[in-house]
Amino acid sequence: MTEARPILSDVGLIPFFDVGNDINSLGQRWTRWLRSFNLYATGTNSGQWNKKTQETIEEFITRLRQKAIYCNFGNVDEAICDQVIDKCSSKRLRRKLLERHNVTLQQLHETAQAMEAEEKQATLIEQPIESVNKVSTYANDTCSEPDYENEDDDYAFTVYGNQGKVSKFTVNVGGIDIPVVIDSGATVNIIDRTLWEHLKTNKIKCESKTSSKNFYAYGSNKPLTIAGSFNTNICVNDRCISADFFVIEEDGQALLGYKTSIELGVLTIETNVNTVTDNVVKTNYTSKFPKVFSGVGKLVDFQLKIPIDKSIQPVIQPLRRIPYHLRGKLEEKLNELVEHDIIEAVNGPSQWTSPIVVVPKKKW
């Protein structure tokens, strides 16, 4: 036990292990003491085990799991739960977790992630915009438009593709070789939760990050569930770059996006397209039939009948208020459609009525 003295002097004074006279229970007592010592030592090492201010619960648990490798914990998940409850910066989260009896690491992870998302959204909604709320004392001072973060949605087209028909190749991500699919239509790099757990088990070299963007699979209106993101080095042959990967909860293929594929040299886009400088056929037709290639264009002497299910109760929706600054433009557009015989005025009641929704465009 002499080797344990320097460590004990760093973490504080706790009783040494007493061998005693009962040899039969020596192993069992040693196991209990060692577990208590590990919990005490890691619990008092606040510089390594405290949750950082900008750190998400996913990043905190990952860091705790990496530190736990050097400890002889009997149940690693239970030890991580104790550390999260003790060291988390949110008092509300701590009380929420303590309300539950024998909370598991999975339950803790889900509860903490839900509260983080709730807190983030509430903060953005409740945050005041200074350029709107400020009082100006300068003459002829005009209000400025508030700044907005770029919230353009990103897309991944091959997340749920047929795995058997998609060709894959191997890239090195953070020191670990994984198979990926090149997706020229994807704007980001994506891996699923299963692959992320595999990378963590093999000690990937990366830097965890947070993201508030939405990602959509091809043909889907429902955004993918983002667990987090990380930055790492991606290598193919002798070429290496630094890029971000996003982790999704849904099962899917590992995708290498357009930008990363171009930078790694594994995707090339040919720009040489054959063009026709003088399309004689097009010119002949447009000059021969000018009415067909000018104006709005519509079918002549044809009336379309839309089939309607008579069992459906007709709905008359109330009129929407049109903004004052758009009423003039709307009236001009309606008159234009009437002149081209695209729409016509109705003098009597109609069984089905839908309100006009005016959406301004840039040219307005």
N, C-alpha and C positions, 0 to 999 in steps of 0.2 A: 504493500500500500504506500510505499515511499514515493512512487512515481506519480501518485495522484495528488500530492501535496501542493505543487505549483498551481495546478488547475483549481483546486479548492480555495487557494489563497486569492485567486483572481475573482471568483464568483461569490465569495463570502464564506462564512464559517458554518459548516454543517458537521454533524458527528461523523467520525470515521467508522468504517465497517468493523464491527466487533466479531472476531472469529468465534469466541465462546468455547464452551466445552461440548456442545451438542453437534457432533460431526454429521449425524444423519440429516439434519435440516440445514446444513451449511450451504449446499447448492441453491436451495429454494430461497434462503434469506439473502444470499448474494444477488440472485436475479432481481428480487424486489428492491434491494438497495441500489443496484445499478440503474434500474428504470427510474427510481426517484431522483437519483443523481443527475441523469440525463435531462429529465424534465426541469429540475432546478437550474442546472447549468445553462440550458438553452433559454429558459424563461428569464434569467437575469441578464442575458447578453442582449441588452436593448438595442445596441447599435446595429446588430445584424438581423434581429428578428422583428423590429417594429415595422409597421406598415408605412410606406412613404406617402407623402401628401398626394401626388399625382398618380399613384399606383392603383390599378384596378384590382379587384379581388382575385381575378384570374392570374394576374402577374404575381400577386402576393403569395397565393397558394403554390404557384410554380417555384418561386424562390424558396419557400419553406420546404418544399419537397426536395429541392437540390441540397439544401443545408442538412436535411434529415438523413442524407446518405452517410454522413460522418457520425451519426448517433446510433446507438444500439436500442432503438425503440422496438417494443414488442408489437405495437399496433401503430403504424405510421399515420394512418388517417385520423385516428383518435388524437394523436399528438398534434397534428396540424390543426384540428378543430379547436383544441385547447389554446393554441397560439393565436389563431384568428380571433377567437372570442376575447382573449386577454389583450391583444396588441392592436386590434382594429381601431381606427380613429373615430368611428361613428358610434356614439352612445346609443342612438336609436337602433342600430343594427345589433349591438351587443345585447340590449334588452329583449329584442325580438328573438334572438337565438337562445337566450336563457329561459324564455318562456316554454320552449319545447324540451321535452324530456329525452335525453340520449340522442341528440341531434347527430345525424350522420354527415360525412363530408359532402355527399351529393346534395342533401337537403340544405346544408349551409351554403354551398355554392349557388344553388338556384335562388335561395332567399336573398343572398347578397347581390347577385346580378340583377334581380328584379328591383331592388331598392336603389342600386346605382343608376339604372335606366330611368326610374321614376324621378330621382333627384336631378339628373341631368336635364330631363325634359322640363321639369318645373323651374329650374334655374334659368333656362333659356326663355321660357314664357314670362317669368316675373322680372327679367332683367330690363331696366328702363333704357330707352334710347335718348342719349343726351342731346342729340341734334334736334329732337322733336320737343323735348321738355324744357329746353333752355329758354330764358327770357332775354331778348335782344334789346339793347338800348341804342343801337346805331340806326341812323336815318337811312331809308331806302335799302335796308338789309333784308334779303330774301331767305326763305327757308331752303335748306339743302336736303337732298334725298339721303335717307339712312343707308349705311353700307351693309351689304349682305354677304355672308359667306357663300362660296361656290358650293351649292348642294346638288349639282348635277348627278343624276343616278348613273352608276356603272353597270355594265352588262357582261354576262358570261353565257356563251351560247352552247357549250358542249358539256354542261354539268351533268345532265341526265342522259347523255348519249349512250348508244349501244356499246358496251365495253368490248365486245368481241370483234367489232368491225372498225375500231379506231386504232390507228397505229400509234405506238408510244415509243419514246426514246428516253434514255437515262440522263439526268443532270445531277450535279452535286449541289445540294442545298445545305449550307451551314456545315459542311464536312460529311454529309450523309448522302448517298446515292439513292434517288427515288425515280420511279417512272412518271413521266408527265405527258400531257397531250398539248400540242400547239394549237391554240385557238386564236386565229387571226381576227375574229370578231369580238374577243374579250378585251376589255379595257384594263383589267386587273389580273393578278396572279392569285389562284385560289387552291386551297387544300381543304379536306374535310377534317372533322374532329378525330376520326380514327387514325388518320395519317399523322396528325399533330401529336397525338399521344405516343405514337411510335417514335417520332422525332425527339420528343422530350425524354423518352426512355433511353434513347441512344445519345443523349446529351448534345443536342444540336447547339451550335454557336449562333446566337441571335440576340436581338434587342427587341423586347416586347413594346408594342405601341397601342394606342387607342384609335378608334375610328367611329365617326357618326354618319357615314355614308350609307346609302341603300344599294343593294345589289339584286339584280333580277336575272333569272335564268331565261333562256330564249322561249318566247311564247307564253310567259307566265306573268300575271299581274300581281302576284304575291312576292314580296321581297324575301330574299334568303336571310336566315338567322345568322348574324355575325357574332362569333364568340370572341374575336379579337384579331389582332394583326401583329406582325413582327417583321423586322428588317434583318436581312442576312445577305451573305455573299452567295451568288449562283455562278457555277463554273461549268463550262462545256469545253472539253479539250484544254487548250491553253488560255482561253478567254474567260475572265471573271468580271462580274459587275455586282453592284449593290442594288437590291430591289426589295420591295415590300411584298409580303404574302398575307392574304386574308384567310382566316379560319372560319368555316361555316359549320353549323351544327348538322345540316343534312348530309347524308351519304352521297358521294359523288366522286368524280375523277379529279386528279390533280391537273390544273390548267395553267399553262404558261401563256400570258397575255401577249397582245400584239407588240407593244412597246418593248417588253423584255426580250421577246423572240427576235426582234429586229436588232437590238443591241448585242445579243449573243451571236448573231450571224446564222441562226438556225432557220430563219424565215426571210425570204426575199420576195419583193413585189416588183413585177415587171411593169414598166411604165410605157413601153413601146406599143402603142395601139395603132392599128391601121385606120386611117381616116380618109374619107372621100372629099377631095377639095372642091369638086364641082359636080354636084348631083343633078345630072341633066333630067333624069326621070322625075324627080321631085319638082323641079322647076316647071316642067311641062304640065304636070297635073295641077299644080297650084294656079297656073295661068289659065288653064282650060276650064277649071271649075272653081272660080273665085268665091262663089257663095258657100261652098262646102268648107273652105279653109279660112273663112272670116266670120266674125260674130261669135255668138254663144254656141250655136249649133244645137239642133233638136230634131226629133222625129216629126215629120209632117203627116197630117191626117191619120194620126194614131192616138188612141185613147187607152191608157193603161188602167186595168181594173185590179185593185189590190184586194185579195181575198181576206175576209175578216171573219173570225170565229164569232158567230151570233150568241154563243153561250157566255161570252165575256161581257161583263157589265161596262158600258161606256163610261169614260172618265173625262170630266171637264176640269182642267187644272186652272187655278186662279192666275190672273195676269201678274207678271213681274214688273216692278217699277223700273223704268229705263232711266239711267243717269241723264241729267240735263245736258251735259256736254256731248252726249252721243245721240240725242233725239233727232237733231238735224241730219246727221249722217245716215241714221237708220231710215228716216223718211225718204232721203234721196235714193237709198238702195232699194227700198220697196217700190218706189215709182219706176226705177230702172227695170226691175223684174216684171212689173205689170206691163211696161211698154214692150218688152221682149216676149210677152205672152207666156211667161214661165209660171206666174201665179195670177190669180184673179180674185177680185173682191167678193166676199160672201155677205149678202144682205140679211139672211135669216139665221136662225140658230143652227149649231152644229152639234152632233152627238159626241164627237171626239175633239178636244181642244187642248193644245199644248202651248205654253207661253214661249215667247221669243227670249233667247239668252244671247245678249250681245257681247261678243268677245273682241276687244280692240286688237288690231294688228299693227305692226311696226309702221307700215306705210300710212296709217292714219295719224 
